[in-house]
Amino acid sequence: MARVWNFSAGPAALPLEVLEQARSELPDWDGSGMSIMEISHRSKSFLRVAERAEADLRELMGIGDEFAVLFLQGGATLQFALVPMNLSSPGDKVDYLVTGSWSKKAVKEAGVLRSVHVVADGAASSYTDVPDRSAWHLSSDAAYFHYTPNETIGGVEIHAPPEAVRAPIVADMSSTILSRPVDVSRFGMIYAGAQKNIGPAGLTLVIVRRELLERDTSHLPAILRLSAHAKEGSMLNTPPTFAWYIAGLVFAWLKRQGGLAAIGAANQRKAELLYKAIDSSPFYQNPVAPSCRSWMNIPFTLAHPELDVEFLRLAADAGLTNLKGHRSVGGMRASIYNAVPEDAVHALIDFMGDFERKHG
């Protein structure tokens, strides 16, 4: 069966090279006579896998020793609760920027635990733009500032860490991590679900300043304490070993591509190609303000929404899959993460042009 071009927003495409390596190693990993899924997470063999993955990630992102790197379960959604639990105390104020669906969910979960102050909300633009920095109202005493650099559903992206934020910056980078270089030193904490640019669903990456883990969180169960996970090297309980292994293969693959500078250039080029095709056509439209368009998730609508079903049917027939937009916004969405090659984008653009000529 031939591989298709997979534009899924997550779980998303993985590099074919990584899948083929995993397939070849699956029955007998490293001459052990067992799969990587069958060995103890505390064995010397798996510890080598874990240590190599962390070392490669630190090299790729330039992560210093002042940060702990954790490989956890629970998805980014669990971090919506663990961030306020671990980085603030009852009675503290926490600042949140709202730019779309995922930042709204983060606010809702944090609000169960803390007094949330929304510094700005993009609702007025229907979350097609980021509120101007001059309109933000930051707290003088916030325990942290949280934002979502890339909104997977709406396709809105903040391309650089916010300036002049005194509180530790916390970022949900689930759909933008590893897509380009980032200055990790600007952040207090970064977290990301793996299922977009890192590996399979079931793994969550957390990069957190060690000094932030010094807070007294003894009132929390150990499994909810980031400091406990850091102390145990992400082995407080059995970690998602297979997802961790695949993530390590992806990190090694990224290094072979030339690192994040090279992958960032490729991602920017892919995004520019698709936006150009959309903007030059009267048949397709992207609703997001050009200054904050996502490189990773590109929504677009057709001039005649009644053609959506036919577009998706014919696209699937052409091997272009998972293009249906999120149920909350409709239309189409092409997610072009690291593992989606430029050939896939060209194939989509060619299909869009052909569809427009026949149905426009």
N, C-alpha and C positions, 0 to 999 in steps of 0.2 A: 504494500500500500504506500502510495506516494505521500510525502509530507506536504502539509498545506502551509500557507502563510497565515500565521496566527496573530491576530491583533487584539487578543484578550487583555482586559484591564487587570486581570489577576484572579486565580493563578494564571500566570503569563508564560510566554515562550521562554524556553531555556536554550542555551547554545547547543546545536546538534553535536558538536564535538564533545561536549560534556556528557550528553546523553549516551553517546556511543562509548565513551570511556567507562561510564557507570555500568552500562550493559555488559561490557567485556569483563568487568571486575566483580559483577554481582554474585556469581556462584562461588567464586574462590578469590577472596580479597587478599592480596599481598601474600599469596602462597599459604594462607592459613587453613584452607579447606573449608572455610565458612564465608558467608556473606558478611559485609560490614554491618548489616542489620542484626547479626547473630552474635556479635562479640560484646563483651562487657564494656560499658562506658568507662569503667575504671581500669581497664587493662592498659598495659603499656602501649599496645598497638593503637588503641583508639586515642589515647592521650597524645600520641604523635600526630594523629590526624587533627585533633583539636588545636594543638599548639601551632601546627603549620598554618591552619586556617586563620588563626588570630594574628600570627606574624605577617601573613600576606595581606590581611585586611589593614593592619596598622601601616604597612608599607604603602599600600594603594592610597589610603586616605591621609597619610601623614599624622597618625594618631600618636601623641606623646605618652610617656609613662604616667603623666598626671591624670590620665583617663583610665578607667576600668572598661573592659570590653566584655559584654555578657551575651551568651547565646541561650535564650530563654524560650519558654512556651507562652501560649495565651494570646498571641497576636498583638497588634498595636492597640486593639480595643482594651485589653487588660491594662496596658500602660496609661490609658486615659484615667484609670483609677490609681495606679501605682505612682504616677507622677505627683499628684497632690499628697498622697499618703507619705511618700518618702522625702519630698523636697519642701514640705511646708508643715505647719502645725495648726491645730484647731485655733481659730481666731485670726489666722493670717489671711491677708488679701493676696489673690493671685490674678495676674493679668492675662487675658486671652484676646487674640486677634481673630475675628471670624471672617473667613473668606469663602465659605462653602460648606458642603454637607459634612465633611469629616471634622472640620474645626467646630461646627455646631455640635456634633456628637461629643467631642472632647469637652466642650463647655458644659454640656448636660451632665456628663459623668462627674466632672470636677465639682459641679454645683451641689452634688449629693453630699460632698465632704467639706467643702470650703466656701468662703465668700468670693465668688468670681466677679471680677470687674472686666467687662468687655471694653477694650480700649478703642475699638472701631468695628463696624459691622458693614459688610458689603451688600446688605439686603437691598439697598436703594437701587443698585444696578442689577438686581436679580443674580448677584454673584457672577457677573461677567467682567468685573473690574476689581482692583484692590483699592480700598479707601486711601486717599492721598495721605502721605505721611504727616502733613501739617494738621490733619484732622484727628490724629490719634491722641488719646488722652491717657497717658501712662500714669500709673500710681507711683508715688514717691517712695512707697514702702512695700512694694510687692515682693513676695518671696521668690517669684520667678515670672518670666514672660513666656507664654506659649503661642506658637503659631504653626501653621501647616504650609510648608513651602510650596507644595504642589497639591491642588485639589483634583483628585483622580476623576471625579464625576463631572465637574464643570469645566475642567481644563484650564484653570487659572493658576498661574505660577508666580511666586515671588523669587526673582532670580538671584538675589544676594541677601545675606543676613541683614536684618534691620539695623540701622545706625542709631547711636545715642540711646541705647536701652541699657539702663544701669543694672537691672535685675538679671540673674542668670537666664540665658535664652534656652528654651526647650523647644525642640523641633520634631514634629512627626514627619519624617522623611520617607515614609513607606514607598511612595511612588516616584521619588527622585534620587534616592541614595545611589551612589556609584555611577550616576549618569554623567558626571563631570567632576572636576576638582572642586573641593570645598575647604574652606579654612576652618578646620575643626576647633581651633583655639578660640573661635568667636562664641562657642556654645558652652552651656553648662551640661546639657544632655541632648543626645540625638537618639531617637528610637525609630525602628522600621520593621514592619512585617516583611518577611522574606520573599513573598510570592510574586514579586514584580521584577526586581533586578538582582536578587540574591540567590534564590533557590526555591525549593518546594514550600507550600503552605505548611504551617506547623512550627516554624522557627521565627523568633523575633530577636532582632539585634538591638542591643542597648549599649550606647557609648556615653559614659557619665563621668564627670569629674570626681575624683576620689574625695575631694574635700566636701562635696555635697553629700557623700555617704557617711559623713561623721556625725550627722544629726542623730539624736536619740530616737530610734524607732522601735525600742524594746516592747512597746505596747502593741505592736503588730505581730501577727503570726509570722513565723520565720519565712514561710513560702512567699509572703508579701513584702519582705524586706530586701531591697536591692543590695544592701550591704551584706546580707547573709549569702546571697548568690555570688557576690564578688569574692567574699572570703573563701567560698568553696569552689571557686573557679568554674562557675556555672554548673556545678555537679551537686547542688544541694539535694536535688532529686534526679531521677533518670532524665537526661535531656533528650531532645529529639535527634537521636544520633544519625539517622540516615539523612535528614535535612541538613544537619551540620556538615556531614561528609560532602554532600552535593554542593553546599555553599563554598566549601574549601576548593572544590574543583572549579567552581565559577570564578573565585578569586584568582586562581592560577591562570585560568583562561583570560581574564581581564589583563593580567600582567603580560601575557603573550600578545595581546592586541596592542600593547604599547602603553598600558596604564590608563588612568582617568583623563589625561589630557587628550590622548588619541581617541578614546571612546566618546569624550565630550564633543570633539570636533565632528565626529561621525553623527552623533545624535543631533547636533545643531543643523548639520547639512540635511539630514532626513526630514527634520521638522520644517525647514525652510522650503524644501521641495514640495511638501504636501500643502503648506499654507499658500504657497504661490499658486498651486493648481486650484485651490478653493477660491482664493481672492480674484483670480483672473476669469472666473466663470460666473455668469449670472444665474446659473442653475444650483450652485452650492453656496452655503454661507457658514462662516464660523462666527459665533456671537461674542467672542471674547475680545476685549480691548487689546490691540496689538502689543502694547507695552508689557502685558502680563500673560501672554500666551504660553501655554505649556509646551515643552519639548517632548513630553512623554505621552500625554493624553490629548488627542485632538478631536473635539466634537465638531460635527457639521450637520447641517440640515439640507434637505432637498427643497427645491422651489415648490414642489407638489408633494406634500406629505403622504398622499394616497399611494404614491409610488414606493414608499418605504419597504413594504413587504416584497415587492418585485425586485427592488435593488438588493435586498439581503439574499433572496433566493438565487438570483443570478450570480451574485458575488460568491456565494458558497459553491455554486457549480463551477466557478472559475478558480476555486481553491483559496478564496479570500474569506477567512472565517472570523467569527466573534466581533463583528462590526456594529452590532445593534447597540444603540446608546442606552445609558442607564435608564431604568424605568421611571425615575423621577424627572428626567429631562427630555427623553425621547430622542428622535433622530438617530444619528450615527456617531460612533466614536472609534477612532483608530488609535490604539495604544501601541507606541513604537519604542518599546524598551530596548535595552542594550542588545538583546538576543534577536531582535527583529532586524534583518539586514536591509541595506539600501535597495536591493533587488525587490524586496517585498513592497517597499514604498512605490517604486516605479511600477510594479504590477498593479497596485491599487490605483495609481494615477491614470494608468492606461485604461483600466476598467471604468473608472469614473468618466473619462472622456468619451469612451464608447457608449456608455449608458446615456450620457447627456445627448449625444448625437441622435440616438434612437428615440429618446423619450422627452427631450427638452422642448 
